[in-house]
Amino acid sequence: MNFGDGQTAQGEYAQHAFQTAGMKTVVLTVTDGEGYTDASSLDLNVTTGSGTSVSGRTISYATTWDACGSPYIVTGTVTVGATGMLTVSEGNRDRMARNTSLDVYGWLELRGTSGAPIFVTSSQASPAAGDWNSIQFESGSSGTIQNAVVTYGSSGIVLYSSRVNVSQSQFNSLSSAMIVSGSSPTIEGNAFVSTGIGCGSTGSPAIRGNTFSGGHPGCLLVLRARQ
């Protein structure tokens, strides 16, 4: 793969962050098992500052949303397939359109830092709780959420029989911060503002060192059918 800016990559999958704006001619060259080659090109108009629009796609391989492409504007539900791995880099800002979700069947990692957290929020000009749906980990999925700020969703994080650890993150302006059903995650060192954690009748979550403010009781036992 020739990205048209002096940089190249090889392999079945390739990703690249352009450092300058302008027209770029990207050339893909493939070689078959007998050594025959073919090439195809695409002209791209690279812009800066507008972010990256992501609409209704399924991720089936290792993918990174890095800070160079931020903000990522999710205009249709993104699914991380059973073979997919999505890593969201520190300092990223992900803006979710109305009624969209991140549905995870494979692996999702949101690992920010204290100085550069990852924001997952509404894309609306006047955001409100319930604007977008949730980050939903399906049965058999796994991941890490660390130093993230999740706001203006319906159920911010939903864990169904999944292996996910959530730490050092903030949840506020949500209809419900977290729903846990059939899972045994570690939920530690997080801040919940006017919202809390709903735990189903199965699973054994380890919930420790979190703070709850805004009048919410903290952890509730809820019975919620799988959607």
C-alpha positions as CSV (number, residue, x, y, z in Angstrom):
1,M,0.0,0.0,0.0
2,N,1.4,3.4,-1.0
3,F,-0.4,6.2,0.8
4,G,0.7,9.0,-1.5
5,D,2.6,10.9,1.1
6,G,5.8,9.0,1.1
7,Q,4.6,6.3,3.5
8,T,3.9,2.7,2.6
9,A,2.7,-0.4,4.4
10,Q,2.5,-4.2,3.7
11,G,0.2,-6.9,4.9
12,E,-3.4,-8.0,4.7
13,Y,-4.6,-5.0,6.7
14,A,-3.1,-1.5,6.8
15,Q,-3.9,1.7,8.5
16,H,-2.4,5.1,8.3
17,A,-2.8,8.6,9.8
18,F,-2.0,11.4,7.3
19,Q,0.0,14.2,8.8
20,T,-0.9,16.9,6.2
21,A,-4.1,17.9,4.3
22,G,-4.6,17.9,0.6
23,M,-5.2,15.4,-2.3
24,K,-3.5,12.1,-1.9
25,T,-3.4,9.2,-4.4
26,V,-3.5,5.9,-2.5
27,V,-2.3,2.9,-4.5
28,L,-3.1,-0.7,-3.5
29,T,-1.0,-3.4,-5.0
30,V,-1.8,-7.1,-4.6
31,T,0.2,-10.2,-5.4
32,D,-1.2,-13.7,-5.8
33,G,0.4,-17.0,-4.9
34,E,2.0,-17.3,-8.4
35,G,3.6,-13.9,-8.3
36,Y,1.1,-12.0,-10.5
37,T,0.4,-8.5,-9.4
38,D,-2.4,-5.9,-9.9
39,A,-2.9,-2.4,-8.7
40,S,-5.8,0.0,-8.0
41,S,-5.7,3.6,-7.0
42,L,-8.0,6.0,-5.2
43,D,-7.8,9.8,-4.9
44,L,-8.5,11.1,-1.4
45,N,-9.0,14.7,-0.2
46,V,-7.5,14.7,3.2
47,T,-8.8,17.4,5.6
48,T,-7.9,18.3,9.1
49,G,-10.0,19.2,12.1
50,S,-13.3,17.7,11.0
51,G,-12.9,14.3,12.6
52,T,-13.8,10.9,11.2
53,S,-17.3,9.8,10.4
54,V,-18.1,6.1,11.2
55,S,-21.4,4.7,10.0
56,G,-22.9,1.3,10.5
57,R,-19.9,-0.9,10.0
58,T,-18.8,-4.2,11.4
59,I,-15.1,-4.5,12.6
60,S,-13.8,-8.0,12.0
61,Y,-10.0,-7.4,12.5
62,A,-7.6,-5.4,14.6
63,T,-8.6,-1.7,14.3
64,T,-7.4,1.4,16.1
65,W,-9.2,4.7,16.5
66,D,-6.2,7.0,17.2
67,A,-6.1,10.6,18.3
68,C,-5.2,11.8,14.8
69,G,-8.7,10.9,13.5
70,S,-10.5,12.3,16.6
71,P,-13.3,13.1,17.0
72,Y,-14.9,9.9,15.7
73,I,-18.5,10.7,14.9
74,V,-20.6,7.6,15.0
75,T,-23.6,8.1,12.8
76,G,-24.7,4.4,12.7
77,T,-24.2,1.6,15.2
78,V,-20.7,0.1,15.1
79,T,-20.4,-3.7,15.7
80,V,-17.1,-5.2,16.8
81,G,-17.4,-8.8,15.5
82,A,-16.3,-12.0,17.2
83,T,-13.0,-11.8,15.4
84,G,-12.7,-8.0,15.8
85,M,-10.5,-6.0,18.1
86,L,-11.1,-2.2,18.5
87,T,-8.6,-0.1,20.4
88,V,-9.5,3.5,21.1
89,S,-6.4,5.5,21.9
90,E,-5.9,7.9,24.8
91,G,-7.2,11.5,24.3
92,N,-9.9,10.3,21.8
93,R,-13.3,11.9,21.6
94,D,-16.1,9.7,20.3
95,R,-19.4,11.4,19.5
96,M,-22.5,9.2,19.3
97,A,-25.5,10.1,17.1
98,R,-29.0,9.5,18.3
99,N,-30.0,5.9,18.9
100,T,-26.5,4.5,18.1
101,S,-24.4,2.0,20.0
102,L,-21.1,0.2,20.1
103,D,-22.0,-3.5,20.1
104,V,-19.1,-5.7,21.1
105,Y,-18.9,-9.5,20.3
106,G,-15.1,-9.5,20.2
107,W,-12.7,-7.2,22.1
108,L,-12.9,-3.5,22.9
109,E,-10.3,-1.4,24.7
110,L,-10.9,2.1,25.8
111,R,-7.7,2.8,27.7
112,G,-7.1,6.5,28.4
113,T,-4.8,8.1,30.9
114,S,-5.5,10.5,33.8
115,G,-4.2,13.4,31.7
116,A,-5.7,12.2,28.4
117,P,-9.0,10.4,29.1
118,I,-11.3,9.0,26.4
119,F,-14.6,10.8,26.0
120,V,-17.7,8.9,24.8
121,T,-20.6,11.4,24.5
122,S,-23.5,12.7,22.4
123,S,-23.0,14.3,19.1
124,Q,-26.0,16.7,19.7
125,A,-25.5,20.4,19.9
126,S,-27.6,20.4,23.1
127,P,-26.9,17.0,24.6
128,A,-29.2,15.2,27.1
129,A,-29.3,11.8,28.9
130,G,-30.5,9.1,26.5
131,D,-29.2,10.7,23.3
132,W,-27.4,7.5,22.3
133,N,-27.8,4.0,23.5
134,S,-24.9,2.2,25.1
135,I,-21.5,0.4,24.8
136,Q,-22.9,-3.1,24.9
137,F,-20.7,-6.1,25.5
138,E,-22.4,-9.3,24.3
139,S,-22.0,-12.8,25.6
140,G,-18.4,-14.1,25.2
141,S,-16.9,-10.6,24.6
142,S,-14.2,-9.0,26.6
143,G,-12.4,-5.7,27.0
144,T,-11.0,-2.9,29.2
145,I,-12.4,0.5,30.0
146,Q,-10.0,2.7,31.9
147,N,-9.8,6.5,32.3
148,A,-12.9,7.1,30.2
149,V,-15.6,9.7,30.5
150,V,-19.0,8.4,29.4
151,T,-21.9,10.9,29.2
152,Y,-25.4,11.5,27.7
153,G,-26.2,7.8,26.9
154,S,-29.1,5.7,27.9
155,S,-27.3,2.7,29.5
156,G,-23.7,3.8,29.3
157,I,-22.1,0.3,29.7
158,V,-24.1,-3.0,29.4
159,L,-22.3,-6.2,30.2
160,Y,-24.0,-9.5,29.2
161,S,-22.0,-12.6,30.2
162,S,-18.8,-10.8,29.2
163,R,-15.3,-10.4,30.7
164,V,-14.7,-6.6,31.1
165,N,-12.9,-4.5,33.7
166,V,-13.9,-0.9,34.3
167,S,-11.7,1.4,36.3
168,Q,-10.8,5.0,36.9
169,S,-13.7,6.3,34.7
170,Q,-16.5,8.8,35.1
171,F,-20.1,8.3,34.4
172,N,-22.6,11.2,34.4
173,S,-25.7,12.6,32.6
174,L,-26.8,9.0,31.8
175,S,-30.2,7.4,32.2
176,S,-28.3,4.5,33.7
177,A,-24.5,4.2,34.0
178,M,-24.1,0.5,33.9
179,I,-26.1,-2.7,33.6
180,V,-24.4,-6.0,34.7
181,S,-26.0,-9.4,33.9
182,G,-24.4,-12.8,34.0
183,S,-20.9,-11.2,34.2
184,S,-18.2,-10.9,36.9
185,P,-16.3,-7.8,36.1
186,T,-14.1,-5.7,38.3
187,I,-15.6,-2.2,38.7
188,E,-13.1,-0.2,40.6
189,G,-12.2,3.4,41.3
190,N,-14.9,5.0,39.2
191,A,-17.0,8.1,39.8
192,F,-20.8,7.9,39.3
193,V,-22.7,11.2,39.3
194,S,-26.5,11.0,39.7
195,T,-26.5,7.4,38.3
196,G,-25.4,4.0,39.4
197,I,-24.9,0.3,38.7
198,G,-27.7,-2.1,38.0
199,C,-26.8,-5.8,38.7
200,G,-28.8,-8.8,37.5
201,S,-29.5,-11.9,39.6
202,T,-26.6,-13.8,38.0
203,G,-22.8,-13.0,38.0
204,S,-20.5,-11.9,40.7
205,P,-19.1,-8.4,40.0
206,A,-16.4,-7.1,42.2
207,I,-17.5,-3.5,42.9
208,R,-15.1,-1.5,45.1
209,G,-13.6,1.9,45.6
210,N,-16.2,3.7,43.6
211,T,-17.9,7.0,44.5
212,F,-21.6,7.8,44.0
213,S,-22.9,11.3,44.2
214,G,-26.0,13.2,43.3
215,G,-28.4,11.3,45.5
216,H,-28.1,7.9,43.8
217,P,-28.0,4.9,46.2
218,G,-25.1,3.2,44.2
219,C,-25.8,-0.4,43.3
220,L,-29.3,-1.8,42.6
221,L,-30.5,-5.4,42.0
222,V,-32.4,-5.3,38.7
223,L,-34.0,-8.0,36.6
224,R,-33.6,-7.1,33.0
225,A,-34.3,-9.4,30.1
226,R,-31.7,-9.8,27.3
227,Q,-32.5,-7.4,24.5
